[in-house]
Amino acid sequence: MQRAQNKLGLILFPAFDWRITPTHPEREERLLYTIDQIEEEGFFDYENVFVFNPEIIDEKYINLTHFCVPNFDSIATISHKIAASSTITIAKKVMSKEVEKGFALIRPPGHHAHRITYGDRGFCIINNEAIMVEYLKREYRIKKIAIIDTDCHHGDGTQDIFWNDKDVLFISLHQDGRTLYPGSGFTNEIGGPAALGYTLNLPLPPYTSDEGFLYCLENLILPILEEFKPDIIINSAGQDNHYSDPLTNMNFSAQGYAKLTERLNPHISVLEGGYSVESALPYVNLGIIFALAGIDYSNIKEPDYDFEKLRQSPKISEYIKRLCENVYTIWKNKEQTAHEFKKKYQKYYTRKKSIYYDTMGFLEQQLENIKICNKCSGLITIESRCLNYRVFAITIPHDACDECCDEGYKLFATSDPVNFSHIILQDKKNFEFYKKENLK
């Protein structure tokens, strides 16, 4: 019997009972073809390969990650809960050293789900990786976490949730938002006042190939990870950068994904997007799995792969080189940037956001206030208007000082329910969640 070099744990959850429409690209076939390919390659016969079933998690981890409006059960399904549960199950297996690496091949995806969520946007309702991070912080006291998002679409939801948390380094490689949904993820999006420089975006030009992605990895991401020294690395392993994907315009291949995975060496990978159901996903997932397991993946190639046809132009290569230099400068100058920022904004930092729910066709308006605190990362409050709801959301961060803690509870107690349909408090420090509703 063949043996994998690394102990690898897999969770395979196709979510048979959830789809947007029967022919929508985000449907169960995304994983069924992959499972067939894995079986055909005899991967389940390898020693050191383990398949786990997800355990259903305490919904509190969802509520400490998201403000679900009006509530979780009204906007999501059991499949969404199982997908999030899968990430926590695989995290448990890795943290207990039952396996060395974990890959949650799950759907529905989640990286477009923001801190406040009213429903489906970008095929996402709740954020699977963010919920897993909440679990890791709470249960294992993990201090420093890196999330590398390689989905073709900018991970705007993950960015939003960890915007002001410098203990979570978020790096997103994606097709330039000027050419693709959700229209965000530019280099000037670098984090909130307590975490400036800990959000980093690489908006790549259309038709970037393996060469460009691997250049970003070698010349930017790996050096930054070496300096950040995370306790755990998570890969949001979206696969819609593939050259055959129907929704995007990139030229990444199964070999490229496998090489990126081997070099990045994440502890946990989580499937996000990828909608070339037959032409890409079986090969890309297999490449990622083999790379995580430490098995030779050199023979994994798509039947129609043509290196010369997919080669990126010298113009793209030069653009990516300059992009990496620019983003690395942002990383190196983050302390100076933070110093200048605090001189400009002494008490609160406010930002207005318009968030479009493309799948459902409505718009949310947000006003977010982040307290600039010298003792902790600062209390966050958000006023949100969407549909017939008006929400006042309060987040007490994990590292909250006593003053910010007290202020958060005082705001919750004194906010007038007449003015809001929902007043919600997340106390991440003490793992508590409270809600007041006025649905008249």
Disulfide bonds with the S-S distance in Angstrom:
none
